[in-house]
Amino acid sequence: MLHSFACQPKTKSANFKVGDKIRVNLHHGKIEDAAVRAVIHDSDGTKLQVDVVGLDLTALIDTRQVVD
């Protein structure tokens, strides 16, 4: 029997701040731990610049990519 565990995105009303530790869906369901480095508000909504823990990677993500 196969079980599907989908990660639910955080609500759009979530307030993010620099230094928050979050989990993000970066690519094809790969969930990574990350730290918020910047919160960017623009006409398209809120974007987060994050440093991915354990990888030499900084990413600009949409808040829809944040999982609980």
C-alpha positions in Angstrom: 0.0 0.0 0.0 1.4 3.4 -1.0 0.9 6.4 1.2 1.2 9.9 -0.2 2.4 12.5 2.3 2.0 16.0 0.8 3.5 19.0 2.6 1.0 21.7 3.1 2.1 25.3 2.3 2.0 27.8 5.1 -0.9 30.3 5.0 -0.3 33.4 3.0 -0.9 35.4 6.2 2.3 34.0 7.8 4.7 36.7 8.8 8.3 35.9 8.0 11.3 37.7 9.5 15.0 37.6 9.0 16.5 34.7 10.9 13.4 32.5 10.8 14.2 28.8 10.4 11.9 27.3 7.8 11.5 24.2 5.5 11.2 24.9 1.8 10.2 22.8 -1.2 13.0 23.7 -3.6 12.6 21.3 -6.5 10.4 18.4 -7.3 9.3 17.8 -3.7 12.8 17.9 -2.2 12.3 19.5 1.2 15.3 21.4 2.7 15.9 23.3 5.9 16.6 27.0 5.3 17.1 30.3 7.1 15.4 33.5 6.0 18.0 36.2 5.0 15.6 38.8 3.5 11.9 39.4 3.1 11.0 41.1 -0.1 7.5 42.7 -0.7 6.6 43.6 -4.2 3.6 43.8 -6.5 3.8 40.0 -7.1 3.6 39.2 -3.4 6.2 38.3 -0.8 9.4 36.6 -1.7 12.0 35.2 0.6 15.8 35.1 0.2 16.9 32.0 2.0 20.2 30.2 2.8 19.7 26.4 2.5 21.2 24.6 5.5 24.0 22.1 4.5 24.3 23.3 1.0 26.2 26.2 -0.5 23.0 27.7 -1.8 21.0 30.9 -1.6 17.6 31.0 -3.2 14.9 33.5 -3.9 11.6 31.7 -3.3 7.9 32.4 -3.3 6.1 31.9 0.1 4.1 29.1 -1.5 7.3 27.0 -1.4 7.4 27.2 2.4 6.1 24.0 4.1 5.2 23.3 7.7 
